[in-house]
Amino acid sequence: MEHVSPASLVQQEISRRTTLGQKAAASLARSGSGLSDDLTLAVLRKWFWARKPDAGFLLEGFPATLLQAKVFDEWVEARGETLTAVLDSDSAPAEVATHYRTQGLLTGAARLAA
């Protein structure tokens, strides 16, 4: 199962100096906080549609808004996939990821943002 963090995907786009990364960097510099739903969804869209169908994943901190949840639901449905579980945890993301890695259920080197 792949561990995916929107923050790490944004960091990858910024470090690769993609058009999307440049937009994200400019937005973060202006606001000093999180990205808009549009930019967050654009980054996730790129990852979601590039992955193998039915490949397992753990999305950390996404969706964060109702709009993001609705759009993500549309993507899943459009691919003919279903979600098998949703985890809402008070534990720090690093603790959750470590637990799933030790169980052999999680792979990936995404950076964890607590």
C-alpha positions as CSV (number, residue, x, y, z in Angstrom):
1,M,0.0,0.0,0.0
2,E,1.4,3.4,-1.0
3,H,1.5,6.2,1.6
4,V,0.6,9.6,-0.1
5,S,0.6,13.0,1.5
6,P,-0.7,16.0,-0.4
7,A,2.0,18.1,1.3
8,S,4.8,15.8,0.0
9,L,3.2,15.8,-3.5
10,V,3.2,19.6,-3.5
11,Q,6.8,19.6,-2.3
12,Q,7.7,17.3,-5.2
13,E,6.0,19.6,-7.7
14,I,7.8,22.6,-6.3
15,S,11.2,20.9,-6.3
16,R,10.7,19.8,-9.9
17,R,9.8,23.3,-10.8
18,T,6.7,22.2,-12.7
19,T,4.0,24.7,-13.7
20,L,1.8,23.3,-11.0
21,G,4.7,23.6,-8.5
22,Q,5.3,27.2,-9.4
23,K,1.7,28.0,-8.9
24,A,1.7,26.2,-5.5
25,A,4.9,28.0,-4.4
26,A,3.5,31.4,-5.3
27,S,0.2,30.7,-3.5
28,L,2.0,29.5,-0.4
29,A,4.3,32.6,-0.5
30,R,1.2,34.8,-0.7
31,S,-1.0,33.1,1.9
32,G,1.6,31.7,4.2
33,S,-0.8,28.8,4.9
34,G,-2.4,26.0,3.0
35,L,-3.3,25.8,-0.7
36,S,-6.7,26.4,-2.2
37,D,-9.0,23.5,-3.0
38,D,-8.3,24.0,-6.7
39,L,-4.5,23.7,-6.3
40,T,-4.7,20.8,-3.8
41,L,-7.0,18.9,-6.2
42,A,-4.8,19.6,-9.2
43,V,-1.8,18.1,-7.4
44,L,-3.8,15.1,-6.2
45,R,-5.4,14.7,-9.6
46,K,-2.0,14.3,-11.2
47,W,-1.0,11.5,-8.8
48,F,-4.5,9.8,-8.8
49,W,-4.8,9.4,-12.5
50,A,-1.1,8.3,-12.9
51,R,-1.3,5.4,-10.5
52,K,-2.1,1.9,-11.4
53,P,-5.8,1.0,-11.2
54,D,-6.8,-0.7,-7.9
55,A,-3.3,0.0,-6.4
56,G,-3.8,0.4,-2.6
57,F,-3.0,3.7,-1.0
58,L,-3.2,5.6,2.3
59,L,-4.0,9.3,1.8
60,E,-2.8,11.4,4.7
61,G,-4.7,14.5,5.5
62,F,-7.0,14.3,2.4
63,P,-9.7,15.1,1.8
64,A,-9.6,18.2,4.1
65,T,-12.8,19.9,2.8
66,L,-16.2,18.8,1.6
67,L,-15.4,19.9,-1.9
68,Q,-12.2,17.8,-1.9
69,A,-14.2,14.8,-0.7
70,K,-16.9,15.2,-3.4
71,V,-14.3,15.5,-6.2
72,F,-12.3,12.6,-4.9
73,D,-15.5,10.5,-4.7
74,E,-16.1,11.4,-8.4
75,W,-12.6,10.3,-9.4
76,V,-12.9,7.0,-7.6
77,E,-16.3,6.3,-9.2
78,A,-15.0,7.3,-12.7
79,R,-12.3,4.7,-12.4
80,G,-14.8,2.1,-11.3
81,E,-13.0,1.7,-8.0
82,T,-14.2,1.6,-4.4
83,L,-12.7,2.6,-1.1
84,T,-12.4,-0.3,1.3
85,A,-11.7,1.7,4.5
86,V,-11.4,5.2,5.9
87,L,-9.2,5.9,8.9
88,D,-9.8,8.8,11.2
89,S,-7.2,8.8,13.8
90,D,-6.1,11.1,16.6
91,S,-2.6,9.6,16.4
92,A,0.2,11.5,14.7
93,P,0.6,10.6,11.0
94,A,4.1,9.3,11.6
95,E,2.7,6.8,14.2
96,V,0.0,5.6,11.9
97,A,2.4,5.1,9.0
98,T,5.0,3.4,11.2
99,H,2.3,1.0,12.5
100,Y,1.1,0.1,9.0
101,R,4.7,-0.3,7.7
102,T,5.6,-2.7,10.5
103,Q,2.5,-4.7,9.6
104,G,3.7,-4.9,6.0
105,L,0.6,-3.0,4.8
106,L,2.3,0.2,3.8
107,T,5.2,1.1,1.4
108,G,6.5,4.4,0.1
109,A,8.9,7.0,1.1
110,A,6.6,10.0,1.3
111,R,7.7,12.5,3.9
112,L,5.3,12.7,6.9
113,A,4.0,16.0,8.1
114,A,2.7,15.8,11.6
